[in-house]
Amino acid sequence: MTTAPEGCVPLASEAKFNAWRSLTSTFDHIAAFRFTLTNINAADHFERITVGEVSAELFALFGARTQTGRTFSAADHVWY
């Protein structure tokens, strides 16, 4: 939980997430996800869509493997 001026919200800040990830010795993986809205340019108009953002550890957390290509790496991990 994060305390904000508008009250408690069920979110963790990037700083909290990084602290949990660096301090844990109990879990092999800790991952984060969030949903947000963004605009895309769909030819002749803009459309607002919901997108999901995940940390690089999400796939390892669930044991997901790719058939081709690769999953995200720590170098790909960027929060906006």
N, C-alpha and C positions, 0 to 999 in steps of 0.2 A: 504494500500500500504506500502511496505517496500522499503526503499532506500538501494541499494547495490552498490558496486563499478561499476558493469556493468549497473547501472541505476535503475529505479523504476520497481518493479515487483509486480504483483497483489497477493501478499501473505502477511500474517501477521505472525510475529514471535510468538513463544510460549509465550514470555513475553508480547507481545501486546495482544494476545488472553486472557491470564490470567488477565491482567489489565482491559480489556473490560468486562470480566465476573464478576470481583469483584466490578467494579464501576457502573454498570448499575442498575437502578431502574425502567427502562422503560419496559424491556423485562423480561418475566418469565424464558426463556431459551436462552442461546447462545451456539451454537455448531460450531465445526470446522471439516473440512474434507480435505484430500489431497490424491493425487495419487502418487505412487512411483513405481519404478521397483525393483524387487527382483529375485533371482535365486532359483529354486527348483530342487531337485534331482529327476528326473523322471526315476527310475529304472537304466538304463544304460547310461543316459546322463543328463546333466543339461539343464534346460529350463528357459529362462528369461521371466517373466510375469509381468503384471501391477497389482498392488494391491491397494486397497483403505484403508485408515486409517480414523477412525472417533473418535470424542470425545464422552464421555459417555452420554452427553446431547442430541445427535442427535435424538435418538428414542423418547424422551420426547418432543422435539421440534415439531416433526411431529405427536405426539399423537399415536405413534405406540405401539401396545401391542403384546406380544408373546402368541402363543397358548400353548406352553409348555416351560419350562425353564425360563430364565430371560434375560434381556438386560444387557448391561454393567453398572457397578457402578463406582462411583468416584474412588474407590480403584483399579479398573481395568485400569484406565486411565494412560497410559505410553506413552510418546513420545520418539522416537529413533532418 
